[in-house]
Amino acid sequence: MKKIILGAFLFCSTIIVNAQEQEYNKWSIDLGGGVTRIINPLSDGYRSNSFDPGQANFGVRYMFNEKFGLRLGVGYNEFKEGSGSLPYKANYYRTNLEGVVNAGNLFKFSSWTKKFNFLFHAGFGLSNLNTITPIDNSESIFNIMIGFTPQYKLSNRVSLFLDFSTIMHDNQDITFDGAANTRNADNITASIFNTSIGVSVSLGKKKENADFLPDEEVYVNNELSEIKERLDKAETEISDLKVRKADINKEELIYELDTRYLLKGESNSKYASKVTSSNVDFIRELLNSGYINVYFNTNKTTIQEGSLNSVNYLKQFMIDNPTVSAQLIGFADETGNADQNLQLSENRAKSVFEILVAAGINANRLSFSGGGVDASVKEKARQFARKVTFKIK
């Protein structure tokens, strides 16, 4: 049990430090292609199919943070007559600078999915329309582009995407068949609709990329929940094991705290390297959530040998953080009468109190009380009811 709790404690500490220092790749490239449709303008007798193949796009994206970025993109479209249309042919090139919003990170998609994401993009640029038949003509046009991009993560570096984009033109003087535009030439009008499928590739040496960056709070809470589940399962599996009896007096226990379990400041002290001011709130939550308790034998107020490190965790945490205080709450199992169990639970809390004071913790920072019977523990696991828990303030 001691090794399980110690492992969970150190693992959780590593998670929170990594989450706080989390870095990710900010550059990526997007390569796609698909179908296109002319919305407007075409001369009378000329039509476009709803979706014609013949468009490709390439973009370089930089994310300033996990939510917002910029993309520089280029695109190519090939247009030709649709069903029932007079023949025409045109080529189209564009360059755009767009702002990008990562809706997945903005709205914390990582709380319910690790694979799906959503980007929105909008910006402006310059287009060049070259009509080939029936009229050879060309024009440079100011454009505005708006779109949204669902993504599906394949790996930490590669994701698939669909993109749906509308391109609007301002002051388009010629139609896509090369004739003079006599309809809304001086207005901004929706001109092209593109549908693309493609891949995004993250550039850089970091493990994560900005598109699918886990939210720190969600990340830590999920890991904490998983550890709790594993601890609950482990406690159930060992509930039938015989608890090793121990009869250690106070002087021996203080000696254990100060010698056998590593002191802060020693070069090989794992505890000292983990409990720092950078994660005080997280360690407080870990202690308050009942992951580290002090256990006792039946009708005893002497701490089990396997719980010595739990006392030392609290002692060292309070030394490292002199502004915190702790409440010690004792419990008993369901055997015996209520009055005896209440007194026994208080005596257990008092014994931990006396040990911590003897170890150098100011008594004014500590309080103790008896919680009586812990009825939440099943009969086969009664040894886990005979305990003292910590509440850090």
Secondary structure by P-SEA (a helix, b strand, c coil): caaaaaaaaaaaaaaaaaaabbbbbcccccccbbbbbbccccccccccccccccccccbbbbbcccccccccccbbbbbbbccccccccbbbbbcbbbbbbcccccccccccccccbbbbbbbcbbbbbbbcccccccccccccccbbbbbbbccccbbbbbbbbbbbbccccccccccccccccccccccbbbbbcbbbbbbccccccccccccaaaaaaaaaaaaaaaaaaaaaaacccccbbbbbcaaaaaaaaacccccccccccccccccccccaaaaaaaaaacccccccccccccccccaaaaaaaaaaaaaacccbbbbbbbbccccccaaaaaaaaaaaaaaaaaaaaaaccccccbbbbbbcccccccccccccccbbbbbcc
